Amino acid sequence: MNTFMPKAADIERKWYVVDAEGQVFGRVASKVANILRGKNKPYYTPHMDTGDYVIIVNADKLVFTGNKLDEKVYYHHSGYAGGLKETKYRKLMAEKPEFAIRRAVVGMLPKGPLGRQMAKKLKVYAGPEHEHQAQKPEKLELI
């Protein structure tokens, strides 16, 4: 008996739209990361990109539980001495909500070339409009 290994031609990719309005930030990020990896498919393989494309709309309307908007901090270092920058998520969500959710999802993907390939399939928009109507994306309800 042989283990089935999908070939690149066997993988069929779908497009999904996730409406993030009123949903919890971390839960959306983890569900989307699983879809990008392909863990929702029966032929999931850890060393291959078997995932689907995901479009997140209304990223500016994501909800944080507790006091995370004021207590959760995004850190970035410039590479120079004393170059540590910090931004509260309240400010980050007001200025760049697409960056915040993209960073959360990409952090849950594998590191290296495989993870970068998976991250390219994530499209994030702050408002309700997106430019991928030609791909006929399916609406996905995250539970």
C-alpha positions in Angstrom: 0.0 0.0 0.0 1.4 3.4 -1.0 0.9 6.8 0.6 -0.7 9.2 -1.8 1.5 12.3 -2.5 -0.2 15.0 -4.6 1.5 16.4 -7.6 1.4 20.1 -8.5 -1.2 19.2 -11.2 -3.4 17.4 -8.7 -3.9 20.5 -6.5 -7.0 22.6 -7.3 -7.0 26.0 -5.8 -10.1 27.9 -4.9 -10.7 31.5 -4.0 -12.4 32.5 -0.8 -13.7 35.8 0.6 -13.7 36.3 4.3 -15.8 39.2 5.7 -13.9 40.2 8.9 -16.5 42.6 10.1 -17.2 42.0 13.8 -15.0 38.9 14.0 -12.2 38.4 16.5 -8.7 39.2 15.2 -6.8 36.2 16.3 -9.5 33.7 15.4 -9.7 35.0 11.8 -5.9 34.9 11.5 -5.6 31.3 12.6 -8.5 30.1 10.4 -7.1 31.9 7.4 -3.6 30.5 8.1 -5.0 27.0 8.0 -6.7 27.6 4.7 -3.6 29.1 3.2 -1.6 26.0 4.3 -4.2 23.6 2.9 -5.0 21.9 6.2 -8.7 21.9 5.3 -8.1 19.5 2.4 -7.8 15.7 2.6 -4.6 15.7 0.6 -2.7 18.1 2.9 1.0 17.6 2.7 3.3 19.5 5.1 6.1 20.0 2.6 3.9 21.3 -0.3 1.7 24.4 -0.8 -1.7 22.8 -1.1 -3.7 25.8 0.1 -6.2 28.1 -1.4 -6.4 31.9 -2.1 -8.0 34.0 0.7 -9.3 37.5 0.4 -10.0 39.3 3.6 -12.4 42.3 3.4 -13.4 44.8 6.1 -10.1 44.3 7.9 -10.6 47.7 9.7 -13.7 46.3 11.5 -11.9 43.4 13.3 -12.6 43.1 17.0 -10.1 42.6 19.8 -11.1 40.9 23.0 -10.2 42.3 26.4 -7.8 45.2 26.5 -5.6 44.0 23.6 -6.1 47.2 21.6 -4.3 49.2 24.2 -2.0 46.5 25.6 -0.9 44.5 22.6 2.2 46.1 21.0 3.8 45.7 17.6 7.6 45.9 17.8 9.9 46.7 14.9 13.7 47.2 15.0 15.5 49.4 12.5 18.8 47.4 12.9 20.6 50.3 14.5 21.5 50.7 18.2 18.4 52.1 20.0 16.3 51.5 17.0 13.4 49.6 18.6 10.1 51.1 17.7 6.8 50.1 19.3 3.2 50.8 18.2 0.0 50.0 20.1 -2.5 48.0 18.1 -5.1 50.8 18.5 -2.9 53.1 16.4 -1.9 50.2 14.0 -5.5 49.3 13.3 -6.4 52.9 12.7 -3.6 53.5 10.3 -2.8 50.2 8.7 -5.3 47.4 9.4 -4.2 45.4 6.4 -0.7 45.2 7.8 -1.9 44.1 11.2 -3.9 41.1 10.0 -1.3 40.2 7.3 1.4 40.1 10.0 -0.7 37.9 12.3 -1.5 35.4 9.5 2.1 35.3 8.1 3.4 34.7 11.6 1.3 31.5 11.7 2.7 30.1 8.4 6.0 28.2 8.0 9.1 30.2 7.9 11.2 30.1 4.7 10.4 29.8 1.0 7.3 27.6 1.5 5.7 30.1 3.9 6.5 33.0 1.6 4.8 31.2 -1.3 1.7 30.6 0.9 1.7 34.3 2.0 1.4 35.5 -1.6 -2.1 33.9 -1.7 -3.4 36.2 1.0 -5.1 39.4 -0.2 -6.2 41.9 2.5 -8.4 45.0 2.1 -9.5 47.5 4.7 -12.9 48.2 3.1 -15.7 46.0 1.7 -14.4 46.2 -2.0 -11.8 44.0 -3.6 -10.5 43.6 -7.1 -10.7 39.9 -7.5 -14.2 39.5 -9.0 -12.8 37.8 -12.1 -11.6 34.8 -10.0 -15.3 34.2 -8.8 -14.4 33.8 -5.1 -16.7 31.9 -2.8 -17.9 33.5 0.4 -16.5 31.7 3.4 -18.1 31.8 6.9 -15.6 31.3 9.6 -17.1 29.6 12.7 
